[in-house]
C-alpha cells in the first residue's frame, strides 16, 4: 500500500464527493464536518469545485495543511478533531479502503488538479 494516497474530490449538487476506481468507490460523499474542512483547504485553488488533488497519509507529508487527530469510533466510522481546534469531523467506513485501521492522525494537503495525464 502506498504511504501517500491521492484522491480527486469535486463538488456535485452542493456535495463534496470523489471517485476512486482503485478501491471501488463512486460518488463517495464527504459528510459531518469534512465539507467545511475542504472549503477552507481549497479557498485559494481556482476551479476547485470541478476537482482538485487531495493528498493524505498517516505520516507527515511535506507542506501538509491539516492534521486531524483521531478521537473516537462511532457507527463504523471515526471522528477526528482538527489539530489545534474544537472542530470535529466524521470519516465513514470508506476510510478502511485506504487504511487497515483508523490512523491516530491524518495529514492532508490540497493542490490544483493537473489537466495532463
C-alpha positions as CSV (number, residue, x, y, z in Angstrom):
1,X,0.0,0.0,0.0
2,X,1.3,3.5,-0.8
3,X,2.4,5.7,2.1
4,X,0.8,8.7,0.4
5,X,-2.6,8.5,-1.3
6,X,-4.3,10.9,-3.6
7,X,-8.0,11.3,-4.5
8,X,-9.7,14.0,-6.6
9,X,-12.7,15.4,-4.9
10,X,-15.3,17.6,-6.7
11,X,-18.4,19.4,-5.8
12,X,-21.7,18.0,-7.3
13,X,-25.1,19.3,-6.3
14,X,-23.6,21.1,-3.4
15,X,-21.9,17.9,-2.0
16,X,-18.2,17.2,-2.0
17,X,-17.5,13.7,-3.3
18,X,-14.9,11.6,-5.0
19,X,-14.5,8.6,-7.2
20,X,-11.6,6.1,-6.8
21,X,-11.8,3.1,-9.2
22,X,-8.8,1.6,-7.5
23,X,-10.8,0.9,-4.3
24,X,-14.3,0.7,-5.9
25,X,-15.8,4.0,-4.8
26,X,-18.0,6.1,-6.9
27,X,-19.5,9.5,-5.9
28,X,-18.5,8.8,-2.3
29,X,-19.7,11.8,-0.3
30,X,-17.9,13.7,2.4
31,X,-20.1,14.5,5.4
32,X,-20.2,15.6,9.0
33,X,-17.6,18.4,9.1
34,X,-15.4,17.3,6.3
35,X,-17.0,19.6,3.7
36,X,-16.2,22.6,5.9
37,X,-12.6,21.4,6.1
38,X,-12.5,21.0,2.3
39,X,-13.8,24.5,1.7
40,X,-11.0,26.0,3.8
41,X,-8.4,23.8,2.1
42,X,-9.4,24.9,-1.4
43,X,-10.2,28.5,-0.8
44,X,-7.2,29.6,-2.8
45,X,-7.5,27.0,-5.6
46,X,-9.2,28.3,-8.7
47,X,-11.8,25.9,-10.1
48,X,-11.6,23.5,-7.1
49,X,-15.3,22.8,-7.4
50,X,-14.5,21.0,-10.6
51,X,-11.9,18.9,-8.9
52,X,-8.6,19.2,-7.0
53,X,-5.9,16.8,-5.8
54,X,-6.2,15.8,-2.1
55,X,-3.0,14.1,-0.8
56,X,-3.3,12.3,2.5
57,X,-1.2,10.0,4.7
58,X,-1.0,8.7,8.3
59,X,2.6,10.1,8.3
60,X,3.6,13.7,7.9
61,X,4.0,14.8,4.3
62,X,5.8,18.0,3.1
63,X,3.5,21.0,3.1
64,X,0.6,19.4,4.9
65,X,-2.2,21.9,5.6
66,X,-4.3,20.0,8.1
67,X,-3.7,17.2,10.7
68,X,-6.9,15.8,12.1
69,X,-6.4,13.7,15.3
70,X,-8.4,10.6,16.0
71,X,-10.8,10.9,18.9
72,X,-13.4,8.1,18.8
73,X,-15.2,5.5,16.7
74,X,-18.9,5.7,16.0
75,X,-21.3,3.9,13.6
76,X,-18.4,2.0,11.9
77,X,-16.8,5.4,11.1
78,X,-14.3,7.5,13.0
79,X,-14.4,11.0,14.5
80,X,-11.3,13.3,14.1
81,X,-10.6,16.7,15.6
82,X,-8.7,19.2,13.5
83,X,-5.4,19.9,15.3
84,X,-5.5,23.0,17.4
85,X,-9.3,23.5,17.2
86,X,-12.5,22.1,18.6
87,X,-13.8,21.2,15.1
88,X,-14.8,17.5,14.8
89,X,-15.3,15.6,11.5
90,X,-16.5,12.1,10.8
91,X,-15.0,9.8,8.3
92,X,-17.2,6.9,7.2
93,X,-16.1,3.3,6.8
94,X,-14.7,4.1,3.3
95,X,-11.6,5.2,5.4
96,X,-10.7,1.4,5.6
97,X,-10.3,1.3,1.8
98,X,-7.1,3.3,2.5
99,X,-6.0,2.2,6.0
100,X,-6.1,-1.2,7.8
101,X,-7.3,0.7,10.9
102,X,-8.2,4.2,11.7
103,X,-4.9,6.1,12.0
104,X,-4.1,8.3,15.0
105,X,-3.5,11.3,12.7
106,X,-4.2,12.0,9.0
107,X,-2.0,14.6,7.3
108,X,-3.5,16.2,4.2
109,X,-3.0,18.9,1.6
110,X,-4.9,20.1,-1.4
111,X,-3.4,21.2,-4.7
112,X,-4.8,22.1,-8.1
113,X,-5.6,19.1,-10.2
114,X,-3.5,18.8,-13.3
115,X,-5.3,18.5,-16.6
116,X,-2.5,16.4,-18.0
117,X,-2.2,12.7,-17.6
